Amino acid sequence: MDSLVIDPGTDARDTVAQGQFYEYSKAANPIRPTLTPRVPYHFFSPSLYAGGESRIVPLDLSTALKCPGPATGPGLLASFVRINAGDTIEMEPNATSIVFYVIRGQGRAVNGDVAFEWSHGDFFAVPAIDGVMLTASSDAALYAVHDAPLLTYLGARVDTARFRPVLFRSADANRELDRVRRSPAAAERSRISVLLAAEEFPLTRTVTHTLWAMYGTIGAGTEQKPHRHQSIALDYIVECEPGCYSLVGTELDENGQIKDPTRVDWESGCVFVTPPGYWHAHFNESGAEARLIPIQDAGLQTYLRTLDIRFA
């Protein structure tokens, strides 16, 4: 192979970028508003998909994150997908995978050579390389999360499907959650929930190689103690009564409670963002059970051994 010879008259800046240097203490952790801002708290109302035409509603915080949009977190985008009866929506993000929860309605999904029916309360995950086509047979809404912002940041494109489409029927998910709730050990556990998993990922026990999805419940008059993890949590509230909320903050006090917390009141059908690394606790002061679905980038974090989940 011939070597590259640069004409002495050519400005080297046309071929090679000028390097930069930063003093270590000013650059080793640039998480601050003037450089790399923290992931913000945010609440997204169910009114965003309550009515109107069929559409995808991206939950976009990219301006606050200073990253290409749309993005709900640095590596994830959550969206509401509204589909009127008889309509079809196509999603073709440059992502590795998409996880869906069916908020209401029923319909059919086509992902590559695979087609299946979905209905209220079902979960499903598909590799995004072939996109997915969603057709509603009745008025429908879905909650969807994928990792396109991560691939945008990496400047990468997906060329391999790492898993087969996987479907979790509502009846099966509720049966398994009820089994965990009725377990004699339930009172000693930090939470009452089940994790969704695909058989292709036994190492991380997650629904895709980047995404983690939990289906959980908080009983009337109970709480989940403070905990934290390095993955962002995009929490969808399936159902709740007034009196359900989360407290979020950066530190614990000497009693293991969150210092100077921010309170996030829940609403059925809403989504809110729990930033990575923040302590958070969930409370149900109502008289009815509440259910929630956090979807996170914990599949990737677990594989990298950086999830670092801790409980107060």
C-alpha positions in Angstrom: 0.0 0.0 0.0 1.4 3.4 -0.9 2.1 5.7 2.0 0.3 9.1 2.2 2.5 12.0 1.4 1.3 15.4 2.5 2.3 18.3 0.3 4.3 20.7 2.4 2.1 23.5 1.2 -1.0 21.8 2.5 -2.4 23.1 5.9 -2.2 20.0 8.2 -5.5 21.1 9.8 -7.3 20.0 6.6 -6.4 16.4 7.4 -5.7 16.2 11.1 -7.7 17.7 14.0 -5.9 19.9 16.5 -5.7 18.1 19.9 -6.8 19.8 23.2 -5.7 19.4 26.8 -7.6 19.9 30.0 -6.2 20.0 33.6 -7.4 16.8 35.3 -9.4 18.3 38.1 -11.5 20.4 35.7 -12.3 17.6 33.3 -12.3 14.3 35.1 -16.0 14.7 36.1 -17.7 17.3 33.9 -21.2 16.6 35.2 -22.4 20.1 35.9 -24.9 22.5 34.2 -22.3 24.4 32.2 -20.8 21.3 30.7 -22.6 17.9 30.9 -25.9 18.5 32.7 -27.5 15.9 35.0 -30.5 14.0 33.8 -33.5 16.2 34.9 -36.6 15.1 36.8 -39.6 15.3 34.5 -43.3 14.3 34.5 -45.1 13.5 31.3 -48.9 13.6 31.5 -51.3 11.0 30.1 -53.1 13.9 28.3 -50.3 13.7 25.7 -51.9 10.6 24.1 -55.5 10.9 25.4 -57.1 11.8 22.0 -56.5 13.0 18.5 -54.9 11.5 15.4 -52.6 8.4 15.3 -49.1 9.5 16.2 -45.9 8.8 18.1 -45.3 11.2 20.9 -41.6 11.3 21.8 -40.9 12.3 25.5 -38.1 14.6 24.5 -35.6 16.1 27.0 -32.7 16.5 24.6 -32.5 20.3 25.0 -32.0 20.0 28.7 -29.6 17.1 28.2 -27.6 18.9 25.5 -27.7 15.9 23.3 -29.1 15.1 19.8 -32.9 14.6 20.0 -35.3 13.3 20.5 -34.1 11.7 23.7 -35.6 11.1 27.2 -32.2 10.2 28.6 -28.6 10.1 27.2 -29.2 6.6 25.9 -32.9 6.1 25.8 -36.1 7.5 24.2 -39.5 6.8 25.6 -42.6 7.5 23.6 -46.4 7.2 23.8 -47.8 5.6 20.7 -51.5 6.4 19.9 -53.2 4.4 17.2 -56.8 4.9 16.2 -58.8 1.8 15.2 -57.9 0.7 11.7 -54.7 2.8 11.5 -51.1 1.7 11.2 -48.0 3.2 12.7 -44.5 2.3 11.6 -41.4 2.7 13.9 -38.0 2.4 12.3 -35.5 3.9 14.8 -31.8 3.2 14.5 -31.9 1.2 17.7 -31.0 -2.3 18.9 -34.4 -3.0 20.5 -37.8 -1.6 21.4 -39.8 -2.6 24.5 -43.6 -2.0 24.5 -46.4 -2.0 27.0 -50.0 -2.0 25.8 -51.8 0.7 27.7 -55.1 0.1 26.0 -56.7 -1.5 22.9 -55.6 -4.3 20.7 -53.9 -4.9 17.4 -51.2 -6.7 15.4 -47.4 -6.2 15.2 -45.2 -7.2 12.3 -41.4 -7.3 12.9 -39.5 -8.8 10.0 -40.9 -12.2 9.3 -42.7 -12.4 12.6 -46.3 -11.3 13.2 -48.4 -11.5 16.4 -51.5 -10.1 18.1 -51.3 -7.8 21.1 -53.9 -6.5 23.6 -54.3 -4.4 26.7 -51.7 -5.3 29.4 -49.3 -7.2 27.2 -45.6 -6.5 27.0 -43.5 -7.2 24.0 -39.9 -6.5 22.8 -38.6 -6.6 19.2 -35.2 -6.1 17.6 -35.3 -2.8 15.9 -33.2 -3.6 12.8 -36.3 -4.4 10.7 -38.5 -1.8 12.4 -42.0 -2.7 13.6 -45.4 -2.1 12.1 -48.3 -1.7 14.5 -51.9 -1.9 13.4 -54.8 -1.3 15.8 -58.1 -3.1 15.6 -59.5 -0.8 18.4 -58.5 2.5 19.8 -55.0 1.8 21.2 -52.2 3.4 23.1 -48.7 1.9 23.9 -45.7 2.9 25.9 -42.5 2.3 24.0 -38.8 2.7 24.9 -35.8 2.2 22.7 -32.0 3.0 22.7 -31.6 5.1 19.5 -30.0 8.0 21.4 -27.2 5.6 22.5 -26.5 4.6 18.9 -26.7 8.2 17.8 -24.0 9.1 20.3 -21.8 6.2 19.2 -22.3 7.0 15.6 -23.2 3.4 15.0 -25.8 1.4 13.1 -27.3 -1.9 14.0 -26.5 -4.8 11.6 -27.6 -7.8 13.7 -30.7 -8.8 15.5 -29.5 -10.1 18.9 -32.8 -11.8 19.9 -36.2 -13.0 18.6 -39.3 -10.9 19.2 -40.7 -11.9 22.6 -44.2 -11.5 23.9 -45.5 -11.5 27.5 -49.2 -11.9 27.8 -51.1 -9.8 30.4 -52.6 -12.8 32.1 -49.1 -14.4 32.5 -47.5 -11.2 33.8 -50.3 -10.7 36.3 -50.2 -14.3 37.4 -46.4 -14.1 38.1 -46.7 -10.8 39.9 -49.5 -12.2 42.1 -47.4 -15.3 42.8 -44.5 -13.1 44.1 -47.0 -10.9 46.1 -48.4 -14.0 47.8 -45.0 -15.5 48.7 -44.3 -16.0 52.4 -41.0 -14.1 51.8 -42.8 -11.1 50.2 -42.7 -9.1 53.5 -38.9 -9.4 53.6 -38.2 -8.3 50.0 -37.3 -4.7 49.0 -40.0 -4.7 46.4 -42.8 -6.8 45.0 -42.1 -7.2 41.3 -41.0 -9.4 38.4 -38.4 -8.7 35.8 -39.1 -9.5 32.1 -36.4 -11.6 30.4 -35.6 -13.1 27.0 -33.8 -16.4 26.8 -31.0 -15.0 24.7 -29.7 -13.0 27.7 -29.1 -15.4 30.6 -26.1 -13.4 31.8 -28.0 -10.2 32.4 -31.5 -11.7 32.9 -33.0 -8.8 31.0 -35.6 -8.3 28.3 -33.0 -7.2 25.7 -29.2 -6.8 25.8 -29.6 -3.1 26.6 -33.1 -2.7 28.1 -34.4 -3.8 31.5 -38.1 -3.9 32.3 -39.9 -4.4 35.6 -43.5 -5.0 36.4 -44.2 -4.1 40.1 -46.8 -3.4 42.6 -47.0 -1.3 45.8 -49.7 -2.3 48.2 -52.1 0.1 49.8 -50.5 1.8 52.8 -47.0 0.5 52.0 -43.7 1.9 50.7 -40.6 0.9 48.9 -37.5 1.9 50.9 -34.9 4.2 49.3 -32.7 2.7 46.7 -30.5 3.8 43.8 -28.8 2.5 40.6 -26.7 3.9 37.9 -29.3 3.3 35.2 -31.9 5.9 34.3 -35.4 4.8 35.1 -38.3 5.8 32.8 -41.3 4.9 35.0 -44.8 4.3 33.6 -47.6 4.2 36.1 -50.1 1.6 35.1 -52.7 2.5 37.8 -52.8 4.4 41.1 -55.1 6.4 43.3 -54.3 9.8 44.8 -51.7 9.5 47.5 -49.1 7.6 45.5 -45.8 9.4 44.9 -42.0 9.1 44.8 -39.3 11.0 46.7 -36.0 11.6 44.9 -32.8 13.1 46.1 -29.0 12.8 46.0 -28.3 11.9 49.6 -29.5 10.0 52.6 -29.6 11.2 56.2 -28.4 9.4 59.3 -31.7 7.5 59.5 -31.5 6.2 55.9 -34.2 8.7 54.6 -33.7 10.9 51.6 -32.4 14.4 52.4 -34.3 17.4 50.9 -36.2 15.2 48.4 -38.1 16.2 45.4 -41.7 14.8 45.4 -43.2 13.4 42.2 -46.9 12.7 42.5 -48.2 9.8 40.4 -51.1 9.8 38.0 -52.4 6.7 36.2 -51.0 6.6 32.7 -48.1 9.1 33.4 -44.4 8.7 32.8 -41.7 10.3 35.0 -37.9 10.2 34.9 -35.8 9.0 37.8 -32.2 10.2 37.1 -29.3 7.7 37.5 -27.5 7.7 40.8 -30.3 9.4 42.7 -31.9 7.8 45.8 -35.6 7.3 45.4 -38.4 5.8 47.4 -42.0 5.0 46.4 -45.1 5.5 48.6 -48.7 4.4 48.4 -50.8 6.3 51.0 -54.0 5.4 49.2 -56.4 2.6 49.9 -55.7 0.7 46.7 -52.9 -1.2 45.1 -50.7 0.7 42.6 -48.7 -0.8 39.7 -45.7 0.6 37.8 -43.4 -0.3 35.0 -39.8 1.1 35.1 -37.8 0.6 31.9 -34.1 1.3 32.1 -30.8 0.9 30.3 -29.9 -1.6 33.0 -29.4 -4.4 30.5 -26.3 -2.6 29.2 -25.3 -1.4 32.7 -25.5 -5.0 34.1 -23.3 -6.3 31.2 -20.8 -3.6 31.9 -20.9 -4.4 35.7 -21.7 -0.8 36.5 -25.4 -0.9 37.6 -24.4 -0.7 41.3 -27.9 -1.0 42.7 -28.1 -0.2 46.4 -30.7 -0.2 49.1 -31.0 1.9 52.2 
